[in-house]
Amino acid sequence: MEINVEFGPCPFERLTTAKTIRRPTEDILTQQEISETISGRLYFGQHGSDVKHMPFVLKEQETSVDDILSIFLDEWRAPTPKILLFVIAPSKESMSETLRKSQHLLVKGLIAALNTTEMWLCTNALYEGFTKELSLAVQNELSRRQILLDSKSEMSISSFPETALIGICPQDSLNFSRKFEPSLIPIIDTTTEKTKGKYTVSKYFDYFIFVKDQSKHFKGIQDFVLGFAKCLKDKLRFERQTENNYGMNSFKAFETPLLTILFQGEVADIHLILGLIKNRLPVVIIEGSGGLADILAFAYHQITCRPESSHFAEYTEVVLKPLLCRKINQFYPDISRFNISVRHFCEKIFDCFRHYKQQEQIFLSLLTLRDLEKKYEQLPSHLLRSLFKSKESEKIKNSFQIKNDLFLAMDWNCPNVASTEIFAKNPTNKFHIDRETFFRALTKPHREEFISIFLNQGFELHKFLDSTTLLHLFQDSLTHNFFRLIIWEGVLGYGATAEISRYFIDSKLVLLLEELTGIPSLINTYELDWHSRRVYDNRTPQEAERKALAVLSLWSILSYKADLVKILWKYSEQPVHLALVCSMILRRLLQYVDDLSLKNEIEKQSEEFSIMASNLITTCYEKLPPRALDLLCDRNLIWCHKPVLEIAAFAKDRRFIATSCCQKYLDNVFMGNLKVRDLPYGDVTIPLWLKIILTNFLIFPMYLWIDFDTDQDSQALRNLPLKNRQGISRNKDSKSKQSISSFKTKSRSLSFWQKLYYLYTAPISIFWVSHVFYLMFLVFFSLAVIWPACGSLYLDFIICLWTAVIIMDSIYHVMKLQNQYTSMPLAFKCAEIILMSVFLLCYVFGRIVRYRYFMSPYHAKVMLCVALLYFHYRVIVIAFPISAALGPMLSRIKRMIFVDFAGFMRVTALIVISNGIVIHATIYPDFPLGGELARRAFYDAMIAFFLTPADHFGNPDHKCIRLSKNPKTHTYFGIPENVCKVGRYYLPQCPNPGIWPYIFGLQYLLFLKLVLLTILIALFSNTEMKMGSLGIYIWKYQRYELVVDFSNRLAFPAPLSPISYCWMLIKYLWDIFHPRAIEKIEDSLLDENDYLYWKSLASNFVMEKNYKEDKKEKTEDRMVKIFALRQALHRQSDSIKDLEAMFLKLEIQVKNAHKYLTSNMLEVSLKERILAKNVPQIFSRISPYPFTSISRFPVADNHVTWDRSWNSYDPIAYNMPKEDFPCELRPFVDVDIQMRREMEGEDFQMPVFKWNTSTITPVGSYLNRKSWIKGKFDKEFKYDLDAEGLPMNPFGRTGLRGRGALPRWGPNHYVYVIITRWHEMEWVSYRNYLEVVLYLLDTDIVLPGGFVSTENTYLPIRSLFQCDDSWNSEADMIAFFESLSKEEQESIVTTKIAETASDKSLGSLDTLRKESLSKLKTRIVKEEDKMTEEELNKPFIYERTRKGYLDEATNTDQAWCEAEVWHFHYKEFNRVEEKFKAVMLWLVLTEDVLGKVPPGQAALLHSVAKKMKAVLEVT
């Protein structure tokens, strides 16, 4: 919306006059001087009277701040502030979420400050950033105030302080600044285009000051703000009413305090901050808001926390300056655009701290965001503390200044500041709170905590509260809606223009309080005046103080200042009385309140006061029962001698009467001076009522069952009526406090007549004896009713006399209760007396006199029946409520009857009446009008509740004559045409059956039986559920009425009550002729110690309640913080998880890269591996592992040996399943230990392995776990075990754990033979090639041989060839292969020789075998020596090339191959191929063949080829 400018006064504007304090005469400028200043009005949209006009002034170079202040006060009539607040905040939107949150908290705190007192809030006028949020908050606050004013609440226009929002900004920053030019004044700007860097103003501000600033970085406006602040501080004053030493009131001018808040700020604001501090104007920095505020806060912490021995200049130059420069560069990396250097900026900051503390005054303080987050409403408290720090210490000691500071704390509603900063600095107590200060705290809204502080300081209420002060208090209450609408106009009926006078307090107010509380003369203005003048009239100052506090509490509750009443209640010495009275007043005012929300609030407050009284009496009873019982007996003059229990009964406070203390007191009163003993009679227990009845009628059982309380105090208590039970003699010693209501007795013998007196005057005896006689009366009455004919004259005479005595007793009882109790409901008793009197008269004239014209005998009998029913039902009301079982049930039944059933019948009556008429009209359409018609219609409808009448729906009687219908007309034959006949029968009493009577009757019965009765049952069930605890309260309240009733009855019931009347007459005559001296009775049972105890108990109760609320609030705050922390932790956990995932991914990538690089380093050809020298485990580290895709852990050459430490070495484990091995090897496969360890967990037990040994298993198989590796000096080698108890590869790491594809853990023994011959043809290159025998095993090509599983090492080789002989040693194997190098004939001869040899003696055979073995061993020894040319030219060559560790690709860290390898070479002829048993063949040994066999075997073949000087390359 477009903003327009109007210069000069506006004809539509209505200036509201406000009370302002004009400046001294010499300071006031003339009207001519003021008119030179350019001012006007701003308005949005079209000009009119309903448009808000915002005054503005244009500050030019020649305009002084005095002129502007004069315009504010004289022309604009701005409200006089009591506090001036400047807020320095940026006009840009905060990008950070933290800054936005802090800005929001500051705005909420400022709104709370604006609601406390009259204030001028000066800040930036541009509608952006902080100002925009402040404007929206002000808009919401104005809307809230308007809603409260429109509602009928206690709010009025005076409840909100007058404040002014003043906007100050450069003229050039406005997007409508050209409208201020004289040449463009009449021009109306219609453009809506927003100029870059220029803004509009907020329409919720009250006044504006636009400064023409031609300087760079708006330094001119900072100078103006500084000058304006100085002018306001020096020349702006406000008046406050004060009281002098003579009690006279006068007005005195006070200096208006000024305070500045720095929120964030810019670099240029340092000039303004420095100027404010130099001019001794306090500044509050919001730490954490960013910008200049955080820089100053950083410097503040560094300077205030510097070492004490360090000098300021040296510390700032050497230590702080470098830190501060880094901080400045962090916040303002482009500080040069502010036309200031970092060094100059630092100097400005140091200047601020050179002047921030002068003597004991501090002009710079910090406010953290944490302080605002805890409770933003406490912002005024923080600001006020900063303001007090800037004051001179001498002024703090001045009483006048203390009072001014106290008023300032009250204006800002900071009671905590008043306690810590004002009263704590007044140790000599020179300052005393005067009447004006206390009156201000009473009348100003939400200042209850100050009342508590003043009372703690020892303020005496009875010196403050006189009739004039009370009148002023009620006059102030009249300005509030609650008192004016509810009390003044609603209850009292006064008009809106009527005024409160002294007469109102002396008459109307006293009557009003008596009507609300039942207590007369609660307020006596003359007594208050005497007490205020310290004239107590036989009273003590403590009693006067208690009276004044009670009167002040009554004013507070009538003004609906519930919080103030609670504060006063905490200091009351009669807190139970006060809480009950306040609860009763609020409850009785509910009927005059129309607003539902206000009614609910008042009801809640009334309930809270009732709970306070109940909890307090219960707490005292649990700790000190005598004190609590004494309080119930106490009658104090302040409450017109009304005891607490009677006040609670008048208030119908069932909760209070239901407390254990009140019920105990009622038990004591009900029992009188009797104590019934419980004597054991085996399993038989005699009830209490039977003992009482037998004792009263037989007398002698009292020696068996009854004890008498002979305490003097208790006797006196029980001899007096319940109203007059006061203390007779008491022990005042607080250490051994004795209550007259207790059961502690003194041994004192009683005479027989005294015992009878105590027995018959006890309320419990009166209760049961009266019921016995009443039951006798009912028996006689029932006999008189059932007596045939006109009855027995003698019996009727007895009933009449008995009834007359009952009426006389009732009249005496009602008169006595009316004189003594205002809380007892007597209307029912009075109506009962009238009814019984009428009945007695009718009885006398109808049955005894038998006046024939008065009543017939039958009607007399009916009257007696009705009376008999009444007298029987009366027992339910007067007898059953005393029972703990029947009492609560009766209260629920009463509610069911008078609430649920009555409401049900109101609904049902409509249905019964309408359906009764409809059904009767359809069945008997011609029945004549009369009483019989009404009886028929409604009797059948009502009887349907209990029966289902179906007689009228059947066929009519045979006597009914059916009429014939005329087919031409709707008439019947024999009926005149002028007679309308509806029914089909001649007689109207004959029913007319048909479909419509059935329809109407069926819907009525369905609705009645199924719907309405079900609703009634549901209502009863709901009442039964809701009346659970409430029923107990109602019963206990009725029990109080019952106890009061029977404690004030005559000792002898009807018809023996005339004995009591005679005794009373004799006693009266005796007192006339023998007068006795009247004993003075104490006014109160309580002494000062008791009053102090109750005061401390109430104070402790409030403290505990506040502690619980604070604890609950702290718990909620902690839960909120914990929830926020949990959310932050969840977010952090998610971030950590993401980081962990990224790190894991990165780690995997690094490991894969490492594996890739290592595998590339190790990825060499087979030829290179074979030719490599001195490289350990070159074949055992081949990856992936054979027959799998498992990659080995990369192991570099320098990490192979176990001696080299490697913490990150973590290879995976692999064990080939047993079923994947060939069938012949499965019996020899070891168990998978690692899998069993994972499956069994803690229950895993390591199998027993005999490492480094060869054993025979229990099944007889051979198991060799020794290593074939030879140690030093050909010693037996023993391998080591790892941490898992498994063998370690003796040649080092392989990159894989487990058993792998090998059958056994540790050494796996293999035997191989390399059978070679020269190739018969040569290639073109004429190179020699070897042929080798290879074994085709499925798809693999290997050397002939295999796994050694038995003691016979060479059995795997023998199984591959056709050989009939057994091989028991290597000699047998060599002999077999050597035989294949000869012709078949030679072999036969050799066979024959062998057969012949077999026939020789065993001795000669052994000799030949030993010789051959010795020759063979000599040949084998030469296996490592190089073969000579001669040996190579032999036709058959054999050699054991290896026995020990075999570097094979199947090796792992915990299992490896060990092999014994033999080489057999045939130079010329051989018959090896003929002996092939398995799938074997001769292949030319080339590099391709080497690549197809396992790498370890390829290395063996390569070494053989090298030794034989064979050629492997194919050209």
Disulfide bonds with the S-S distance in Angstrom:
Cys960-Cys990 2.01
